[in-house]
Amino acid sequence: MSGDRPTLPPVRLNSEAELARDALSAPLLARAVRLARWAGPDTRVGAGGELVEEQLPAAAAELGLGDDQDGPAYASEAWRVAVDTGLVDIEDAPGTPNSAGEEDEDAEGTACAGDNLSVLTSGSPHDVLAVWLDAFDVVFADATAPMIDDFADLVGENGEIDFDRLEWDPEEEADFLEGVLGNLYLLTVSEGGTPEGPVPLPALAASMIVPDDMGEPTDDILEQVSDAMMRLDDQFRLLEPIGLVEYEPVDEALMAEVGDEPAPPVDDEDVSRYGMVRLTPLGLYGVRARMLEAGVDAPAVGDLADKGADALLDGIAFFPELSARAETEQWLARREPAEAARELLTAARGGDEGGPLRRLHCQQALALTGASAESAVREVLPDPELGGLARVWLAERGAPDVPPPSEAMIFWLAIDTIAAQLAVEGDLEELQELVEGLVGQHSGFFDEAWRVEHPATADVLEAMGRLHPDKPTAKEARKAAFKARSRA
């Protein structure tokens, strides 16, 4: 059944309203909005929609960066985001022939506020997030673009730009950053589906470079990790202003100490100096959106809240405990208790391989319901598959008039319970305790257990033979498993 497991743990996302507020407060998008409001008839743009150089100081001043030497660069970056996300509309200059009779590529156009500007002020949170995702795409493209120190080096003998000299593969660069963000997503999401602490940049770089089966990294691998660290340092500096990450850059003093590319740290004491990064709640949303678009199974808590009980029990089958509980609570919150219990019990039936796990999660879901579910639970008391868990639920609540289970039902429930625990590959010690407890409570357990009409009987008895620490008892279990297979 492991093939049915999601490739990523479920993530707990903030509400769309909270995420939209985060998006609007992201520094880069906020600057893009300010420039979109500033744009008007006097705004002059080049053929590609970029602000002409003479306009950049005024744009920087509009952003409050007039005295910052990097102000024009920040303004140019924000303007590009505004144009590419539809916050600004560009009106090309009328085609004016030059002296050679060709259209003048240097002709300047104008700009005005685009339709998406009003989306950010009056649209729904979902609409705001759609604009932010477009902005994320713009920044992602910038982060994977080549670094050009001297443009003159790219000009060939014929005076044209020789892009081959860049030694840049755009698809490879995009795949690398996608992989990094995917690994960061996985490292960020904890067992409970919520963000943990920041990830050291060396660990993130190593996750992309060092083979899983490598023991001690070679000098060549360490050099590749160092190269990747510096590459990521540049990229995360670009991604932080859009609100994707919180980033503590590589300490520049390290580069002064050891050269342009610091080696990975050798101990934990100075690891923070090599860069620390974490996805923000907005970043988790953004990376997950890109994963879903790429066809990756990236579940989120709450995805199943509006689906049927069958989808819920199958969907949470391999969720971590806290995530499964949170998902179930959201599902229950939308339903009346008795009706929810009926849906769950109906979905829990079945002799297929996934049946025991569905019934386990059904029992855990019923534990979150109140007394209002009692009538629905009592309805299945005669059911051979569900009667056992129904009695457990009623007994735990001290309900009166609970009929005692038959011996056949007791043994069926025991086999079903162990089958479910085996399916989730839970804690080995807990499973051994469960096996020992069941055998200890019932004398002649294996004499009766092999007769149980359950699809997993033989597999469960075989597993009990492996798990039970007492050799004679383990031998009894294996004999019982053989009998069960022979009978089948």
Backbone torsions as a table, in degrees:
resi	resn	phi	psi	omega
1	MET	NA	-11.4	-176.1
2	SER	-60.3	-23.8	179.5
3	GLY	-66.9	-18.8	180.0
4	ASP	-85.8	-4.0	-175.5
5	ARG	-74.3	143.3	175.7
6	PRO	-63.1	147.2	-178.6
7	THR	-73.8	-19.9	-179.2
8	LEU	-127.9	149.4	175.3
9	PRO	-69.3	152.7	178.7
10	PRO	-68.3	144.5	-178.7
11	VAL	-108.9	143.6	173.4
12	ARG	-94.4	112.3	-179.7
13	LEU	-95.0	148.7	170.7
14	ASN	-66.6	164.4	178.1
15	SER	-64.5	157.7	179.2
16	GLU	-61.0	-33.1	179.1
17	ALA	-64.7	-43.8	178.2
18	GLU	-65.3	-42.6	-179.7
19	LEU	-65.1	-37.7	178.5
20	ALA	-64.6	-38.8	176.6
21	ARG	-63.2	-41.3	177.2
22	ASP	-62.4	-40.1	-179.2
23	ALA	-62.9	-44.3	-178.0
24	LEU	-68.1	-24.6	-179.6
25	SER	-93.8	-1.9	176.3
26	ALA	-62.5	127.8	-172.2
27	PRO	-53.3	-42.6	-175.5
28	LEU	-69.6	-42.7	178.7
29	LEU	-68.1	-37.7	178.0
30	ALA	-61.5	-39.7	177.8
31	ARG	-67.2	-39.8	178.8
32	ALA	-61.7	-39.5	178.4
33	VAL	-64.4	-43.7	179.8
34	ARG	-61.3	-41.4	179.9
35	LEU	-70.9	-32.0	177.1
36	ALA	-65.0	-37.9	177.7
37	ARG	-72.5	-27.8	-179.2
38	TRP	-77.4	-28.9	-175.8
39	ALA	-60.1	142.2	-179.9
40	GLY	-162.8	-167.2	-175.8
41	PRO	-58.6	-27.3	-178.1
42	ASP	-88.8	-1.9	179.7
43	THR	-76.1	127.0	-176.4
44	ARG	-112.3	132.9	-178.4
45	VAL	-129.0	156.8	178.2
46	GLY	-84.7	-173.3	-174.8
47	ALA	-63.3	-28.0	179.7
48	GLY	-92.7	7.1	-179.3
49	GLY	88.6	-2.5	-179.6
50	GLU	-76.0	149.3	174.6
51	LEU	-63.4	136.5	175.9
52	VAL	-66.6	153.9	-172.2
53	GLU	-56.4	-35.8	-177.6
54	GLU	-67.3	-20.0	-178.5
55	GLN	-87.1	-16.8	-173.3
56	LEU	-62.8	-40.9	177.5
57	PRO	-59.7	-40.6	179.5
58	ALA	-66.7	-38.5	178.1
59	ALA	-65.2	-41.8	178.4
60	ALA	-62.3	-41.6	178.9
61	ALA	-62.4	-38.5	178.1
62	GLU	-61.1	-30.8	179.6
63	LEU	-87.8	1.9	-178.1
64	GLY	77.2	21.8	-176.7
65	LEU	-117.6	24.0	-177.0
66	GLY	-61.3	-31.5	-178.0
67	ASP	-93.9	-0.2	-179.6
68	ASP	-90.4	127.0	-179.0
69	GLN	-63.7	-23.0	176.2
70	ASP	-93.2	4.3	-177.7
71	GLY	-54.9	-48.3	178.3
72	PRO	-59.3	-36.5	179.3
73	ALA	-67.9	-41.7	176.8
74	TYR	-63.5	-39.7	179.9
75	ALA	-65.3	-41.1	178.6
76	SER	-62.7	-41.7	179.5
77	GLU	-64.5	-45.9	-179.4
78	ALA	-65.3	-37.8	178.8
79	TRP	-63.9	-42.1	179.5
80	ARG	-60.7	-41.5	177.2
81	VAL	-63.5	-41.9	-179.6
82	ALA	-61.5	-41.7	-179.4
83	VAL	-68.8	-46.7	-173.2
84	ASP	-75.4	-14.6	177.5
85	THR	-102.9	3.4	177.5
86	GLY	81.2	11.5	174.7
87	LEU	-74.2	-22.0	178.9
88	VAL	-129.5	138.0	173.0
89	ASP	-105.8	137.0	-180.0
90	ILE	-103.3	133.5	174.6
91	GLU	-113.4	112.0	-178.5
92	ASP	-64.9	150.7	176.4
93	ALA	-68.5	146.4	176.2
94	PRO	-55.9	136.2	-178.4
95	GLY	-60.9	111.9	-179.5
96	THR	-112.2	118.8	-178.7
97	PRO	-63.7	142.0	174.1
98	ASN	-88.8	-168.7	-174.7
99	SER	-64.5	-23.1	179.7
100	ALA	-89.7	2.5	-179.6
101	GLY	83.4	5.3	179.3
102	GLU	-97.3	160.1	179.1
103	GLU	-65.7	134.7	-176.2
104	ASP	-76.5	109.1	-178.9
105	GLU	-71.7	-15.7	-179.9
106	ASP	-88.8	0.4	-179.8
107	ALA	-64.4	140.4	-176.6
108	GLU	-97.1	141.7	175.2
109	GLY	-103.7	-171.8	179.0
110	THR	-127.4	174.1	-177.1
111	ALA	-141.5	154.3	174.6
112	CYS	-149.4	169.7	-179.4
113	ALA	-60.4	137.5	179.9
114	GLY	-94.0	172.7	-176.9
115	ASP	-62.9	-33.5	-175.9
116	ASN	-72.1	-12.2	176.7
117	LEU	-64.0	-41.1	179.1
118	SER	-70.1	-25.7	177.8
119	VAL	-61.9	-38.3	-177.7
120	LEU	-72.8	-19.3	-179.7
121	THR	-100.8	-28.8	-175.8
122	SER	-129.9	-0.9	-179.4
123	GLY	-80.8	171.3	178.2
124	SER	-73.6	162.3	174.8
125	PRO	-53.7	-38.4	179.0
126	HIS	-62.1	-40.7	179.0
127	ASP	-65.3	-41.1	178.5
128	VAL	-61.3	-43.6	-179.1
129	LEU	-66.6	-31.2	176.9
130	ALA	-63.8	-41.1	177.1
131	VAL	-65.8	-41.9	179.6
132	TRP	-62.2	-39.5	178.2
133	LEU	-62.1	-36.6	175.1
134	ASP	-63.4	-39.8	178.6
135	ALA	-65.5	-39.3	176.8
136	PHE	-59.8	-41.8	178.3
137	ASP	-60.1	-40.4	179.6
138	VAL	-62.3	-47.1	-177.8
139	VAL	-68.6	-37.1	177.4
140	PHE	-59.5	-43.2	178.7
141	ALA	-62.6	-40.6	177.7
142	ASP	-63.1	-40.0	-176.7
143	ALA	-68.4	-24.0	179.8
144	THR	-100.5	3.4	178.0
145	ALA	-75.7	154.2	-178.8
146	PRO	-70.2	148.2	175.2
147	MET	-88.1	119.4	-178.0
148	ILE	-112.3	109.5	179.9
149	ASP	-79.0	-40.1	-178.2
150	ASP	-138.9	107.5	-176.7
151	PHE	-62.4	-28.6	-178.2
152	ALA	-62.7	-27.4	-179.4
153	ASP	-67.1	-17.0	-177.4
154	LEU	-92.0	-6.6	-177.3
155	VAL	-85.8	123.5	-180.0
156	GLY	-80.0	-178.1	-178.2
157	GLU	-64.7	-27.9	179.9
158	ASN	-83.7	3.6	178.5
159	GLY	85.5	-2.5	179.6
160	GLU	-97.3	158.5	-178.8
161	ILE	-75.2	128.3	178.4
162	ASP	-101.5	95.1	-175.5
163	PHE	-69.3	-19.8	178.5
164	ASP	-63.5	-25.4	-179.5
165	ARG	-68.0	-16.4	179.8
166	LEU	-70.5	-24.7	-173.5
167	GLU	50.2	49.9	-174.0
168	TRP	-124.3	124.1	176.9
169	ASP	-109.6	104.3	-174.7
170	PRO	-58.9	-37.5	-179.6
171	GLU	-67.9	-40.8	179.0
172	GLU	-65.0	-41.0	179.1
173	GLU	-64.2	-42.9	179.7
174	ALA	-65.1	-41.6	179.8
175	ASP	-62.9	-38.4	-179.9
176	PHE	-63.2	-48.6	-178.0
177	LEU	-68.2	-37.5	175.8
178	GLU	-59.6	-42.7	179.5
179	GLY	-64.4	-40.9	178.5
180	VAL	-61.8	-47.1	-179.2
181	LEU	-65.5	-34.9	176.3
182	GLY	-64.9	-43.1	177.8
183	ASN	-66.4	-39.3	178.3
184	LEU	-64.0	-39.2	176.8
185	TYR	-59.2	-47.9	-178.8
186	LEU	-65.0	-41.0	179.8
187	LEU	-71.4	-24.9	-176.6
188	THR	-81.8	-35.1	-176.0
189	VAL	-82.5	122.0	-177.1
190	SER	-85.4	-179.9	177.8
191	GLU	-60.3	-25.9	179.5
192	GLY	-91.4	2.6	177.1
193	GLY	83.2	15.2	179.8
194	THR	-122.1	158.1	-176.6
195	PRO	-64.3	139.8	172.4
196	GLU	-96.6	-158.0	-177.5
197	GLY	-76.2	179.0	-180.0
198	PRO	-67.1	156.1	-178.2
199	VAL	-104.8	130.2	176.5
200	PRO	-62.6	136.3	-179.4
201	LEU	-58.2	-39.9	178.2
202	PRO	-59.4	-39.2	179.7
203	ALA	-65.6	-39.3	180.0
204	LEU	-67.3	-43.1	178.1
205	ALA	-64.2	-41.9	-179.5
206	ALA	-63.9	-32.5	-179.7
207	SER	-64.2	-21.2	178.7
208	MET	-95.2	-19.7	-170.5
209	ILE	-110.5	-47.9	-171.4
210	VAL	-77.1	124.0	177.6
211	PRO	-61.1	146.2	-177.1
212	ASP	-60.3	-33.0	-175.1
213	ASP	-93.9	10.8	-179.1
214	MET	-86.1	134.9	176.4
215	GLY	-81.9	-94.4	179.0
216	GLU	-85.8	121.8	-179.3
217	PRO	-62.4	141.5	177.0
218	THR	-77.7	167.3	177.4
219	ASP	-59.8	-38.2	179.4
220	ASP	-63.7	-42.4	178.7
221	ILE	-64.9	-41.7	179.4
222	LEU	-63.3	-36.5	178.1
223	GLU	-66.6	-39.4	177.2
224	GLN	-64.6	-38.9	177.6
225	VAL	-63.1	-41.8	178.0
226	SER	-61.6	-43.9	177.9
227	ASP	-60.0	-44.2	-179.1
228	ALA	-65.2	-36.8	178.1
229	MET	-59.2	-45.9	-177.6
230	MET	-70.0	-35.3	176.0
231	ARG	-62.7	-45.2	179.8
232	LEU	-68.7	-33.6	177.9
233	ASP	-58.0	-45.7	177.4
234	ASP	-63.8	-43.0	-174.9
235	GLN	-69.2	-40.9	179.9
236	PHE	-70.6	-28.2	174.1
237	ARG	-63.1	-33.1	177.7
238	LEU	-77.5	-35.7	-175.2
239	LEU	-79.5	-22.5	-177.2
240	GLU	-63.3	-44.0	-176.3
241	PRO	-64.5	-18.0	177.4
242	ILE	-86.3	-0.2	175.6
243	GLY	89.5	10.0	-177.1
244	LEU	-74.9	-40.5	-174.2
245	VAL	-135.5	158.6	162.5
246	GLU	-102.9	124.9	-171.3
247	TYR	-132.5	128.7	171.4
248	GLU	-104.2	106.4	-170.8
249	PRO	-65.6	166.5	174.4
250	VAL	-61.1	133.6	179.8
251	ASP	-62.2	118.4	-177.8
252	GLU	-63.1	-23.4	178.0
253	ALA	-64.9	-29.1	178.1
254	LEU	-63.1	-40.1	-179.5
255	MET	-68.5	-32.3	177.1
256	ALA	-70.6	-31.1	-178.2
257	GLU	-76.0	-42.1	-170.7
258	VAL	-120.9	7.3	-179.9
259	GLY	108.7	-168.7	-174.3
260	ASP	-72.2	-24.3	-176.3
261	GLU	-127.5	96.0	-178.3
262	PRO	-65.8	142.9	176.2
263	ALA	-72.7	155.3	177.1
264	PRO	-58.9	151.9	-178.4
265	PRO	-66.2	151.1	-180.0
266	VAL	-101.2	-9.9	175.9
267	ASP	-146.1	175.2	-175.2
268	ASP	-82.7	-13.8	-172.6
269	GLU	-65.3	-36.0	-175.1
270	ASP	-111.9	16.5	-172.5
271	VAL	-63.0	-32.0	-177.8
272	SER	-66.6	-23.7	178.9
273	ARG	-69.6	-17.0	-178.3
274	TYR	-94.5	11.8	177.1
275	GLY	101.1	136.4	177.5
276	MET	-134.7	136.6	-176.1
277	VAL	-140.8	146.8	173.0
278	ARG	-146.5	146.7	173.3
279	LEU	-74.5	137.2	173.1
280	THR	-77.7	169.0	173.0
281	PRO	-55.1	-38.0	176.5
282	LEU	-67.5	-36.8	177.8
283	GLY	-64.8	-40.8	175.8
284	LEU	-57.9	-43.3	178.3
285	TYR	-62.2	-45.2	-176.4
286	GLY	-67.0	-44.8	-179.5
287	VAL	-67.1	-39.8	178.0
288	ARG	-62.7	-39.5	178.8
289	ALA	-60.3	-41.5	178.7
290	ARG	-66.9	-37.6	178.3
291	MET	-63.8	-46.0	179.9
292	LEU	-61.8	-39.7	178.9
293	GLU	-63.1	-31.4	179.5
294	ALA	-86.2	0.7	178.0
295	GLY	87.1	15.0	179.2
296	VAL	-82.9	139.3	175.9
297	ASP	-78.6	103.7	-178.3
298	ALA	-128.7	81.7	-174.8
299	PRO	-67.9	152.8	174.9
300	ALA	-129.2	143.7	176.8
301	VAL	-61.6	128.0	-177.2
302	GLY	108.1	-13.3	179.9
303	ASP	-60.9	-29.3	-172.3
304	LEU	-99.4	1.4	-172.1
305	ALA	-62.0	-30.0	-177.9
306	ASP	-103.7	12.3	179.8
307	LYS	-103.2	172.8	-177.9
308	GLY	-71.9	169.7	-178.6
309	ALA	-64.7	-32.6	178.7
310	ASP	-63.9	-41.9	177.9
311	ALA	-66.3	-36.5	179.0
312	LEU	-63.9	-52.3	-174.9
313	LEU	-66.3	-36.3	176.3
314	ASP	-72.3	-39.0	-175.3
315	GLY	-67.6	-37.7	-177.3
316	ILE	-91.0	7.2	-173.2
317	ALA	-51.5	-40.6	-177.2
318	PHE	-120.1	20.8	174.3
319	PHE	-69.2	149.0	167.5
320	PRO	-58.3	155.7	-172.0
321	GLU	-55.6	-47.2	-177.5
322	LEU	-65.7	-38.2	179.4
323	SER	-68.7	-40.5	178.7
324	ALA	-62.0	-41.8	179.7
325	ARG	-65.5	-44.1	-179.7
326	ALA	-62.9	-41.8	178.8
327	GLU	-63.3	-43.5	-179.1
328	THR	-65.2	-40.6	179.0
329	GLU	-61.0	-40.9	178.7
330	GLN	-66.8	-38.1	178.9
331	TRP	-65.0	-44.9	-179.1
332	LEU	-66.2	-33.8	-176.4
333	ALA	-61.9	-20.8	-177.6
334	ARG	-95.9	6.2	-173.6
335	ARG	-136.1	153.0	174.5
336	GLU	-73.8	136.9	-170.0
337	PRO	-52.9	-48.6	-176.6
338	ALA	-64.5	-42.2	-179.9
339	GLU	-67.3	-38.8	177.2
340	ALA	-61.7	-42.5	179.7
341	ALA	-62.6	-41.7	178.6
342	ARG	-62.3	-44.1	179.0
343	GLU	-60.2	-45.8	-177.9
344	LEU	-63.8	-44.7	-178.0
345	LEU	-66.2	-38.1	177.4
346	THR	-64.0	-43.4	-179.1
347	ALA	-69.7	-22.5	-176.3
348	ALA	-78.1	-15.1	-178.4
349	ARG	-69.6	157.6	172.5
350	GLY	135.8	140.9	179.6
351	GLY	-98.8	14.7	179.0
352	ASP	-77.3	174.2	-176.6
353	GLU	-61.0	-32.1	-178.7
354	GLY	-85.2	-3.9	-176.8
355	GLY	-57.2	-49.6	-178.5
356	PRO	-57.7	-39.5	-178.9
357	LEU	-70.2	-36.7	175.6
358	ARG	-60.8	-42.7	-179.4
359	ARG	-68.0	-35.3	175.9
360	LEU	-61.3	-47.0	-179.4
361	HIS	-71.6	-29.4	173.8
362	CYS	-62.6	-45.1	179.5
363	GLN	-62.2	-41.1	179.2
364	GLN	-67.7	-35.3	178.0
365	ALA	-69.1	-41.2	179.3
366	LEU	-63.1	-28.9	178.9
367	ALA	-64.6	-19.0	-179.7
368	LEU	-91.7	-4.0	178.9
369	THR	-93.1	164.5	-178.5
370	GLY	-101.2	-165.3	-176.8
371	ALA	-62.7	-21.8	-178.4
372	SER	-63.5	-18.4	-178.7
373	ALA	-86.5	-4.7	-171.5
374	GLU	-60.0	-40.6	-177.4
375	SER	-61.0	-40.0	179.8
376	ALA	-68.4	-37.0	-179.8
377	VAL	-68.2	-40.3	-179.7
378	ARG	-64.2	-26.7	-178.8
379	GLU	-61.9	-25.0	-175.9
380	VAL	-102.3	9.0	-179.7
381	LEU	-54.6	-36.8	179.5
382	PRO	-79.3	-10.4	-174.7
383	ASP	-69.0	127.2	-177.9
384	PRO	-65.5	-27.9	179.3
385	GLU	-86.1	-36.8	-171.4
386	LEU	-107.3	-13.6	-176.2
387	GLY	-61.0	-34.7	-179.2
388	GLY	-67.0	-48.4	-179.0
389	LEU	-69.3	-28.3	176.7
390	ALA	-64.9	-41.6	179.3
391	ARG	-66.0	-38.6	177.4
392	VAL	-60.7	-45.7	-178.9
393	TRP	-60.8	-46.5	-178.2
394	LEU	-66.6	-40.6	-179.2
395	ALA	-65.9	-38.6	179.7
396	GLU	-64.0	-25.0	179.1
397	ARG	-96.7	4.4	179.5
398	GLY	66.3	29.1	-179.0
399	ALA	-69.2	144.1	179.5
400	PRO	-81.2	166.5	172.3
401	ASP	55.9	47.1	175.5
402	VAL	-95.4	113.4	-177.6
403	PRO	-65.7	140.4	179.1
404	PRO	-66.8	146.9	-179.7
405	PRO	-77.4	151.4	174.4
406	SER	-72.9	162.2	178.6
407	GLU	-61.5	-37.5	179.4
408	ALA	-62.4	-39.8	-179.7
409	MET	-68.3	-37.3	179.3
410	ILE	-61.1	-46.8	-177.8
411	PHE	-71.4	-36.0	177.5
412	TRP	-62.3	-43.7	-179.7
413	LEU	-65.1	-36.5	179.2
414	ALA	-63.3	-46.2	178.7
415	ILE	-63.4	-43.3	-178.4
416	ASP	-63.6	-40.4	-179.0
417	THR	-64.8	-45.5	-179.8
418	ILE	-67.9	-37.6	177.8
419	ALA	-59.3	-40.0	179.0
420	ALA	-65.8	-43.0	-179.5
421	GLN	-66.3	-35.9	176.7
422	LEU	-66.2	-36.6	-178.6
423	ALA	-63.9	-37.4	-178.7
424	VAL	-86.7	-4.0	179.5
425	GLU	50.9	53.8	-176.2
426	GLY	-74.0	-169.0	-178.3
427	ASP	-58.9	125.2	-175.4
428	LEU	-61.5	-41.5	-178.4
429	GLU	-64.6	-41.6	179.3
430	GLU	-65.2	-38.1	-179.9
431	LEU	-66.7	-39.9	177.3
432	GLN	-63.4	-40.4	178.7
433	GLU	-63.7	-38.9	178.3
434	LEU	-63.0	-45.7	179.9
435	VAL	-62.1	-47.9	180.0
436	GLU	-61.7	-40.1	-178.8
437	GLY	-64.5	-43.1	-179.2
438	LEU	-65.7	-43.0	-179.8
439	VAL	-66.3	-38.5	-178.8
440	GLY	-69.8	-28.7	-177.5
441	GLN	-78.0	-24.0	-173.6
442	HIS	-124.9	110.6	176.2
443	SER	-67.3	140.4	-177.8
444	GLY	66.4	33.4	-176.1
445	PHE	-53.9	-49.5	-172.6
446	PHE	-73.1	-23.5	176.6
447	ASP	-64.0	-29.9	-179.9
448	GLU	-98.4	-33.4	-171.5
449	ALA	-63.3	-35.9	-176.7
450	TRP	-67.3	-17.3	-179.4
451	ARG	-85.6	-8.7	-173.8
452	VAL	-63.5	129.4	179.0
453	GLU	-82.4	75.8	179.0
454	HIS	-136.1	136.3	-177.3
455	PRO	-58.3	-24.7	-175.3
456	ALA	-100.9	8.1	-173.5
457	THR	-54.4	-52.5	-176.2
458	ALA	-63.3	-43.0	-179.9
459	ASP	-64.3	-39.6	-179.9
460	VAL	-65.9	-45.3	-179.5
461	LEU	-64.5	-37.1	177.0
462	GLU	-63.5	-42.8	178.5
463	ALA	-65.4	-38.7	177.9
464	MET	-61.8	-34.8	176.7
465	GLY	-65.0	-31.9	177.9
466	ARG	-78.4	-32.0	-170.9
467	LEU	-89.9	-30.0	-173.9
468	HIS	-72.4	128.3	-175.8
469	PRO	-73.4	-19.9	-178.9
470	ASP	-84.8	118.7	-173.0
471	LYS	-61.3	-46.2	178.1
472	PRO	-60.3	-39.9	179.0
473	THR	-66.9	-40.6	178.6
474	ALA	-61.8	-37.8	178.8
475	LYS	-65.8	-39.7	176.9
476	GLU	-59.5	-41.7	-179.5
477	ALA	-62.8	-42.4	-178.9
478	ARG	-66.7	-38.8	176.4
479	LYS	-62.1	-42.4	179.2
480	ALA	-64.2	-37.4	177.9
481	ALA	-63.5	-40.8	178.9
482	PHE	-62.4	-43.5	179.1
483	LYS	-61.7	-42.2	-179.1
484	ALA	-63.6	-40.4	179.6
485	ARG	-69.5	-38.0	179.5
486	SER	-64.6	-39.6	179.5
487	ARG	-66.5	-36.4	179.8
488	ALA	-67.6	NA	NA
